[in-house]
Amino acid sequence: MTLPNRPRDLVELRERVASGELRESRVLEFKRQFPGNNKALAKAIAGLAADGGVLVIGVAETESGLEVTPIDCEGVRERVENIARDNPQPPVRITSYILESDTPGLGVLWAEIPASPELAHEVDGTYYARDDTQTRPMRDPEVADRLALRRDRPRLILEALREALEREEPPAPSLHGRTCVVARPIDASGDEFFQATRSHDAWDDFAYSLLPPGGSLPPVPHRYWGQISHRFADYVGHFRSPNLLPSYRDIELQENGAFRHLSYCLDWYEPNVGGVFLPSATHACREAISLIVAVQERTGQRRMWDLALSISDVSGRRARTQGIDPRLTPHQLPIPRDQYSAHLLGMSTARIANDPRSLVEALTGRFIAESGFEFESVWPCEASA
């Protein structure tokens, strides 16, 4: 679900309300002031969380139309965040902001509620959703479908990982050292992200702008090879070298925003001196996270994401990290297992964009530890001076 962008200030809010750009909808709810009853606000939050939305407190509907009516903002953010945490079940994650006015202490609350990984939230035993401009109780079949999907998500992301590993086209240039990352936007419709790009050609142009083709690999519709461009994500910074991930990539972007990222690390090839270069695994995850950021920025969608990682074909090889003299590698113990996997459920847009390090560590940490290293020693993403 596409959420409206947050205004920079009250001047912009007034302009966008007056122009009709911001009006109540399935993803935007206005309230003049805080309801006296916390449960009423909890129901509104639960309804918006079902598919994602924005709650704005300080905009009133009058006879002449919508009007920005700043409220006393003391403690407002804390109150709405406490209600979101304590009243709906499961708790709802929100990010709130104050758009301040010229009058000290007055402003408008803008609370962003991404589509929840829990898919449904109840207040006093009733689940809520939002239709057009109204919050309503969910119907029993809706609740059953959403709760079934919630239960199935671990299976679905691991199944997507298995399918990605099984459908390699064209065949890998080497079976020595392989990472695979898959990402799924939770509960996205079949063409939700594609709709935002307007056409197949626009989607392909977007994909190729991220993944400029390299080499002479055969063209396959909606599949892309090459070095990922990081210029779209400022937080990524500049790597020490453009070739820190010396590998062949096979990346499939799907129209619902999901993708598969297969990476065959040539640095892990058996004859290479030094064995397995562990930062290759962290770079594969970081590239996948950058793709999520790019897809969401390009399409305006703000979904929660499930991710899974597989590392395979490494058993018996010796691990090394950045800066280690390859001649020292024989002193490292062989990697004990041939396949590692990990998955993360319900990663928010904010965490993906602002804290990629913790996600990479969660996905690769066990593999790195079993290879005899600490994560800090193989995190090769410092910005260059």
Order of alpha helices (4+ residues) and beta strands (2+ residues): alpha-beta-alpha-beta-beta-beta-beta-alpha-beta-beta-beta-beta-beta-alpha-beta-alpha-alpha-beta-beta-beta-beta-alpha-beta-beta-beta-alpha-alpha
